[in-house]
């Protein structure tokens, strides 16, 4: 036997799209300046009618995760900085927690919350 290690495949791990939605949604909501998630016209939350799918669209293509995040931001924050923070945190969370490569995180600012 040579000195290189041989890894034996013992099975397969499958992650549902719902898990990816939850990670993206909860990570986005943890960013300071995010007021709430916005509805997506024709989005998954309409089909399934569950709050946990609100504001996130996830697609997997060629082994990469592509995420669209729809948010309402607070009025007293820098939109560009918040958007970049959401992109960085969501990408890092998917990469670290799931181990999948993120192809892109697109931020869609649907409204500004002036009530705060």
Number of C-alpha atoms within 10 A of each C-alpha: 5 5 5 6 7 8 6 6 6 5 5 5 6 6 8 8 14 13 13 22 24 15 18 27 23 13 18 27 15 12 15 13 21 22 21 19 24 18 20 20 9 8 15 21 18 14 9 10 11 10 12 16 25 23 26 28 22 17 14 14 8 6 11 13 20 17 23 19 27 23 26 19 24 20 16 11 13 11 16 9 11 19 22 14 16 24 21 12 17 25 23 17 17 20 14 11 10 15 10 16 16 18 15 14 22 16 17 16 16 15 16 17 14 10 7 7
